[in-house]
């Protein structure tokens, strides 16, 4: 587990990733539930939400489902 924590240190989330997570928390939506709603796997949805993967169609699906703009989404957050 310590190795996993270390891998995440120093990675900055994009404003889109942060907004998506905030809206999910505010609405009690799990990654599993969001993935089900957009028709994608939980693993892939998590990768997009954490900035590890990028797909315009996935970002649009998540943005539409959470009712957030997708214009601030970047892969690295820089």
N, C-alpha and C positions, 0 to 999 in steps of 0.2 A: 504494500500500500504506500509506503514512503516513496517508492520510485514513481508512482503515479502522481503523487502530490508534487514532487520535484519537477516532473515534466510540464506541469501546468503553471509553474512559477514564471512570471515575466511575460506571459502571453496576454496581450490586450485584446479585449473584445471590441468589435465595431459598435458604433451607436445603435445600429439596427439589431444586433445580437442582444445588447443590453435591453433595448425597448421590448423586444419579443419576450425575453425572460421576465421582465417586470409585468407585462400584461398577462403572461401565463400565471404568475404568482397571484396577481390581483384577482384573477378569475378561477383560481384553483384548477388549472388545466395542466395535466402531467404531459411529459413528452410522449408517453404511450398513447394518451388520448388525442393529442395533437396529430401524431402520426396516423392514427386511425382516421381522423377527420380528413386529412389531406391525401390519404391513400398511399403513404410511403412507409418504409420500415422505421421502427423506433431508432435503430442504430444510425440510419442515414439522417433522419430528422435531427437527432442529437448532434451529429457531426456538423450539420448546417447551422444549428443554433449556437454551437460553440466555435464557429469560424474555421473548422478543420476542413470543410468541404464547401463548394459553392456551385450552385446551379440556379440560373435565372428562374426556371420554372418552379423549383422548390421554394425559393425566396418569395416568389409571387404567391404561391399557394399558402405559405405560412402567413405572409402579410395580409392576404385577403381574409383568411380565417380569423386572424387576431385583430383585424381592422387597424393595421398600422401601415405607414408609408414604407415602400421598399427602396426609396431613393437613397437612403443612407447606408446601404449594405455594401460592404467590401469584405474581401477574404481575410485581410490581416488586421483591420482596424486602424491602420496607420494612414 
